Each structure stands twice: as C-alpha cells, then as structure tokens.
Amino acid sequence: MRNDKLQAYLQLHLIVFIWGFTAIIGALITIKADALVWYRMLFACIFLLLFIVLKKKSFKISMKEFFKLIFVGLLIAIHWVFFFKAIHISNVSITLVVFSLGAFIASLLEPLIYGRKLLWYEVFFGLLIVAALSLLLEVEINYFEGMIYALASIILGVLFTLVNGKLIKHHDSSVITFYEFLSGVFFITLYFLYQHQFTDNFFKLTSKDWILILVLASVCTAYAFTASVKVMQKLSPYTVMLTTSLEPVYGIVLAYFIIGGKEKMSVEFYVGALIIVVVVVINGIVKHFFADK
C-alpha cells in the first residue's frame, strides 16, 4: 500500500513538472486567453475520446454524476481563462507563485467538503507558504492585477480538485476528464457565439501557435490532467495541492532560461520560492509519519 502511494507521489511530481511547461507555452502562444482555453479543451477532448475508444472504456455515467461533471467543467474552463489571463498581463513567475496559495486554501476547504477534522500541520504548512508568497509579492507589487486573476484561478482550481477527489472513487479518470473538458468547450462556445467571436480571424493561427496548442492539449492537458485525477485514488487532495506548489519552482526556472526578459525576478523572489520547496519536502516527511489519507 505504501509503495502504491510512493509511486503515485512520484507520478504526481512528473505531472507537476509537465504543468511547469504549461504556463510557458501559454505565454508563448499569441492568441487571447479565452480562445486559448477553447482550443486547449477542444483538442484535449478529441485526444481523450480516441484514448477511451481505443481502450474500450465505457462512457456510461449516471445523470446525477453527469451534472456534477458539467459544473466541474465550467470551473475548469474559468480557472484556465483566469490562469492564462494572469500570465498575459503579468508574467509566468508571478502567476505560478500565487498558485502556491492552493495548499492553504485546500487545507481550509477539504475538511468542509470531505467531512474530516482540520489537521494542524496542513494549516501550518499552508501558512508558511502564504508567508513565502507575501515575501515574493512585496517586491513585485506592480503585477497586482495579474495576482488577482491568478488568485481567482487557484481558488477555482482547489474547488474542482476537491470535487474530483470524490468523483474518482466511482469513475475512470479519463472518462471524468473527457466529460469535464466537453462541458468546458460547450460553455465557452456559447459565450463565443453570444459575443460573435467565431470569425475567420479566430481560426487563423500561426504554425507556431498550432504546434504549441497541440502540445498543450495532448501532453500538458489530456495526459497530465487525467493522470492528476487518477493519483487522487492514492493521495489526498491536500497532498496533491501542496505538491502542486512545486509548479511555480519548475515553471520559474524553465521560464528564466526559455523566455528570459521580464521573467528575471529579484533575489527576494527566489528566496521565497526556495521556502516553498522546503515546505513541500517537509510536508512529504510529515505525511509519511502521520499516515497520509
């Protein structure tokens, strides 16, 4: 049992590393945030559909669960729109660091949704991450608007992660993800139709954008998101969220070398990022002794 959790934990770190590329790809793609999310979810749906059909999995799901997936799909769509919007008006580093608040938010919401008691060390580690975040943002206040979008995005991210933690107990992760992405595409399509955004220019993308979108939809979305849902069969949503706090570190390092320019931050910024890494490592040790749920 413990080996299964260790394997799930290692897989989760691979997923988080892949997610580190997501923000960079989003920064390199030139289209608007909402259009980017529509393309991302649409192609991810197609990839998942092919996978489910090839694996001969069942699409059958109860109507009650289906409506839950529709709701989660809407949360995911808005979450990603805010995520890429934050990147475009600030930068990758700021957006990803704000995402480290996810662990603290999860430590407060998970007991309410799962009906378990509040664990002191979850709150404590979450507060440490908040402290590290305040150090980072104190010297980068000019990115305040981007921080607000990123904060709204991570709150939605925690909510759908917690809901998926319950859904995965009864359904296949790829099927869950397929319906959620399909729901997201549906809602964004309705919005675009209302706004008359489906013009010829909407579908005129550069070759670079097409390639990046396909990579984003396949590796960083269809695979990584489905796998992240599946690991919650072995790990708690809180552990998933706290480990995801490493995403800023991976993303910031990658952005520094790949994008450069405005991604080069102050010394205080990197000190705060290091604190986050230490907290995640200590959490893993504590979870080992306190029997991760």
C-alpha positions as CSV (number, residue, x, y, z in Angstrom):
1,M,0.0,0.0,0.0
2,R,2.8,2.4,0.9
3,N,4.6,1.5,-2.3
4,D,1.5,2.4,-4.3
5,K,1.4,5.8,-2.6
6,L,5.1,6.4,-3.3
7,Q,4.6,5.5,-7.0
8,A,1.6,7.9,-7.1
9,Y,3.6,10.6,-5.4
10,L,6.5,10.3,-7.9
11,Q,4.0,10.3,-10.8
12,L,2.4,13.4,-9.3
13,H,5.8,15.2,-9.4
14,L,6.2,14.3,-13.1
15,I,2.8,15.8,-13.7
16,V,3.7,18.9,-11.8
17,F,6.9,19.2,-13.8
18,I,4.8,19.0,-17.1
19,W,2.5,21.7,-15.7
20,G,5.5,23.9,-15.3
21,F,5.7,23.9,-19.1
22,T,2.0,24.8,-19.4
23,A,2.5,28.4,-18.2
24,I,5.5,28.9,-20.6
25,I,3.5,27.5,-23.6
26,G,0.6,29.8,-22.6
27,A,3.0,32.8,-22.6
28,L,4.4,31.9,-26.0
29,I,1.0,31.4,-27.7
30,T,-0.2,34.7,-29.1
31,I,-4.0,34.3,-29.0
32,K,-6.3,35.6,-26.3
33,A,-6.7,33.6,-23.0
34,D,-10.3,32.6,-23.6
35,A,-9.6,31.4,-27.2
36,L,-6.5,29.5,-26.0
37,V,-8.7,27.7,-23.4
38,W,-11.3,26.8,-26.0
39,Y,-8.6,25.3,-28.3
40,R,-6.9,23.5,-25.4
41,M,-10.1,21.9,-24.1
42,L,-11.4,21.0,-27.6
43,F,-8.3,19.2,-28.7
44,A,-7.9,17.6,-25.3
45,C,-11.4,16.2,-25.7
46,I,-10.5,14.7,-29.1
47,F,-7.4,13.1,-27.7
48,L,-9.3,11.7,-24.7
49,L,-12.1,10.4,-27.0
50,L,-9.7,8.5,-29.1
51,F,-8.0,7.1,-26.0
52,I,-11.3,6.0,-24.4
53,V,-12.5,4.3,-27.6
54,L,-9.2,2.5,-28.2
55,K,-9.1,1.3,-24.6
56,K,-12.8,0.2,-25.0
57,K,-13.8,2.1,-21.8
58,S,-17.5,2.8,-21.0
59,F,-18.8,6.3,-21.4
60,K,-21.8,5.3,-19.2
61,I,-22.4,7.6,-16.2
62,S,-25.4,8.4,-14.0
63,M,-27.3,11.6,-14.7
64,K,-26.6,12.9,-11.2
65,E,-22.8,12.5,-11.7
66,F,-23.1,13.9,-15.2
67,F,-24.4,17.2,-13.9
68,K,-21.6,17.3,-11.4
69,L,-19.1,16.9,-14.2
70,I,-20.8,19.7,-16.1
71,F,-20.3,22.0,-13.1
72,V,-16.7,21.0,-12.7
73,G,-16.1,21.5,-16.4
74,L,-17.3,25.1,-16.1
75,L,-15.0,25.7,-13.1
76,I,-12.0,24.3,-15.1
77,A,-12.7,26.5,-18.1
78,I,-13.0,29.7,-16.0
79,H,-9.9,28.6,-14.0
80,W,-7.8,28.3,-17.1
81,V,-9.1,31.5,-18.6
82,F,-8.1,33.4,-15.5
83,F,-4.7,31.5,-15.4
84,F,-3.7,32.5,-18.9
85,K,-5.1,36.0,-18.5
86,A,-2.8,36.4,-15.4
87,I,0.2,35.2,-17.4
88,H,-0.5,37.7,-20.3
89,I,-0.9,40.7,-18.0
90,S,1.9,39.9,-15.6
91,N,4.3,37.0,-16.3
92,V,4.8,33.3,-15.7
93,S,6.7,33.7,-12.4
94,I,4.1,35.8,-10.7
95,T,1.2,33.7,-11.8
96,L,2.7,30.4,-10.7
97,V,3.8,31.7,-7.3
98,V,0.3,32.9,-6.5
99,F,-0.7,29.3,-7.2
100,S,1.2,28.2,-4.2
101,L,-1.7,29.5,-2.1
102,G,-3.6,26.4,-3.3
103,A,-2.3,24.3,-0.4
104,F,-3.5,26.8,2.2
105,I,-6.9,27.1,0.6
106,A,-7.2,23.3,0.3
107,S,-6.3,22.9,4.0
108,L,-9.4,25.0,4.8
109,L,-11.9,23.7,2.2
110,E,-11.1,20.0,2.2
111,P,-12.3,19.3,5.8
112,L,-15.6,21.1,4.9
113,I,-16.2,19.1,1.7
114,Y,-14.8,15.7,2.9
115,G,-16.2,16.0,6.4
116,R,-12.9,15.3,8.2
117,K,-11.2,17.3,11.0
118,L,-8.9,20.1,10.3
119,L,-5.2,19.0,10.6
120,W,-2.9,21.4,12.4
121,Y,0.1,20.6,10.2
122,E,-1.8,21.2,7.0
123,V,-2.8,24.7,8.1
124,F,0.7,25.3,9.4
125,F,2.4,24.4,6.1
126,G,-0.2,26.4,4.3
127,L,0.5,29.5,6.4
128,L,4.3,29.1,5.7
129,I,3.5,29.1,2.0
130,V,1.4,32.2,2.5
131,A,4.3,33.9,4.3
132,A,6.7,32.9,1.5
133,L,4.2,34.3,-1.0
134,S,4.0,37.6,0.8
135,L,7.8,37.9,0.6
136,L,7.6,37.4,-3.1
137,L,4.8,39.8,-3.8
138,E,6.1,42.6,-1.5
139,V,8.8,43.4,-4.1
140,E,6.6,42.8,-7.1
141,I,3.5,44.8,-6.3
142,N,3.4,46.3,-9.9
143,Y,2.0,43.0,-11.0
144,F,-1.1,43.3,-8.7
145,E,-3.8,42.8,-11.4
146,G,-2.1,39.6,-12.6
147,M,-2.0,38.4,-9.0
148,I,-5.8,38.9,-8.6
149,Y,-6.5,36.9,-11.7
150,A,-4.1,34.2,-10.5
151,L,-5.7,34.1,-7.1
152,A,-9.2,33.7,-8.6
153,S,-7.8,30.9,-10.8
154,I,-6.3,28.9,-7.9
155,I,-9.5,29.2,-5.8
156,L,-11.4,27.6,-8.6
157,G,-8.6,25.1,-9.1
158,V,-8.9,24.0,-5.5
159,L,-12.7,23.6,-5.7
160,F,-12.6,21.3,-8.8
161,T,-9.7,19.3,-7.4
162,L,-11.7,18.6,-4.2
163,V,-14.8,17.6,-6.2
164,N,-12.7,15.4,-8.5
165,G,-11.3,13.7,-5.4
166,K,-14.8,12.4,-4.7
167,L,-15.7,11.6,-8.3
168,I,-12.6,9.5,-9.0
169,K,-13.8,6.9,-6.4
170,H,-16.6,5.8,-8.7
171,H,-15.5,6.5,-12.2
172,D,-12.5,6.2,-14.6
173,S,-10.2,9.3,-14.6
174,S,-10.1,9.6,-18.4
175,V,-14.0,9.4,-18.7
176,I,-14.3,12.0,-15.9
177,T,-11.9,14.3,-17.6
178,F,-13.5,13.9,-21.0
179,Y,-16.9,15.0,-19.8
180,E,-15.4,17.9,-17.9
181,F,-13.5,19.2,-20.9
182,L,-16.5,18.7,-23.1
183,S,-18.6,20.8,-20.7
184,G,-15.9,23.5,-20.7
185,V,-15.8,23.6,-24.5
186,F,-19.7,23.8,-24.5
187,F,-19.8,26.8,-22.2
188,I,-17.0,28.7,-23.8
189,T,-18.6,28.0,-27.3
190,L,-21.9,29.5,-26.0
191,Y,-20.0,32.6,-24.8
192,F,-18.2,33.0,-28.1
193,L,-21.4,32.6,-30.1
194,Y,-23.0,35.3,-27.9
195,Q,-20.0,37.6,-28.5
196,H,-19.8,36.7,-32.2
197,Q,-16.1,35.8,-31.9
198,F,-16.2,32.9,-34.3
199,T,-14.8,34.9,-37.3
200,D,-12.3,33.9,-40.0
201,N,-9.5,35.5,-38.0
202,F,-10.4,33.4,-35.0
203,F,-9.3,30.3,-36.8
204,K,-6.2,31.9,-38.5
205,L,-3.4,30.8,-36.2
206,T,0.4,30.8,-37.0
207,S,2.1,27.4,-37.4
208,K,3.9,28.0,-34.1
209,D,0.6,28.6,-32.3
210,W,-0.9,25.4,-33.8
211,I,2.1,23.3,-32.7
212,L,2.1,24.8,-29.2
213,I,-1.6,24.3,-28.8
214,L,-1.4,20.6,-29.8
215,V,1.4,20.0,-27.3
216,L,-0.6,21.9,-24.6
217,A,-3.7,19.9,-25.3
218,S,-2.1,16.4,-25.5
219,V,0.8,16.2,-23.1
220,C,0.1,19.1,-20.7
221,T,-3.7,18.6,-20.6
222,A,-5.2,15.3,-21.8
223,Y,-2.4,13.2,-20.2
224,A,-1.4,15.4,-17.2
225,F,-4.9,16.3,-16.1
226,T,-6.2,12.7,-16.4
227,A,-3.2,11.4,-14.5
228,S,-3.6,14.0,-11.8
229,V,-7.2,12.9,-11.2
230,K,-6.1,9.3,-11.1
231,V,-3.4,9.8,-8.4
232,M,-6.1,11.0,-6.1
233,Q,-7.1,7.4,-5.7
234,K,-4.0,7.1,-3.6
235,L,-3.3,10.6,-2.4
236,S,-5.4,13.2,-0.6
237,P,-6.5,16.4,-2.5
238,Y,-4.4,18.4,0.0
239,T,-1.3,16.5,-0.8
240,V,-2.0,17.0,-4.5
241,M,-2.4,20.7,-4.0
242,L,0.7,21.1,-1.8
243,T,2.9,19.1,-4.2
244,T,1.5,21.3,-7.0
245,S,3.1,24.2,-5.1
246,L,6.3,23.0,-6.8
247,E,4.8,24.0,-10.1
248,P,6.0,27.6,-9.6
249,V,9.5,26.5,-9.0
250,Y,9.7,24.3,-12.1
251,G,7.9,27.0,-14.1
252,I,10.0,29.9,-12.9
253,V,13.3,28.0,-13.6
254,L,12.1,27.0,-17.1
255,A,10.8,30.5,-17.8
256,Y,14.0,32.1,-16.8
257,F,16.0,30.1,-19.3
258,I,13.4,29.7,-22.1
259,I,11.7,33.2,-22.0
260,G,14.2,35.4,-20.1
261,G,13.4,39.1,-20.1
262,K,10.6,40.0,-17.7
263,E,10.9,36.6,-16.1
264,K,14.1,37.5,-14.3
265,M,13.0,38.5,-10.8
266,S,14.6,39.9,-7.7
267,V,16.7,37.9,-5.1
268,E,13.8,38.1,-2.6
269,F,11.5,36.5,-5.1
270,Y,13.8,33.4,-5.4
271,V,14.3,33.2,-1.7
272,G,10.5,32.9,-1.3
273,A,10.4,30.2,-4.0
274,L,13.1,28.3,-2.1
275,I,11.0,28.4,1.1
276,I,8.1,26.8,-0.9
277,V,10.3,23.9,-2.0
278,V,11.4,23.3,1.6
279,V,7.8,23.3,2.9
280,V,6.8,20.8,0.2
281,V,9.7,18.5,1.2
282,I,8.9,18.7,4.9
283,N,5.2,18.0,4.2
284,G,6.2,14.8,2.5
285,I,8.1,13.7,5.6
286,V,5.3,14.6,7.9
287,K,2.7,12.8,5.8
288,H,4.9,9.7,5.9
289,F,4.8,9.6,9.7
290,F,1.2,10.8,10.2
291,A,-0.1,8.3,7.6
292,D,-1.3,10.2,4.5
293,K,-5.1,9.9,3.9
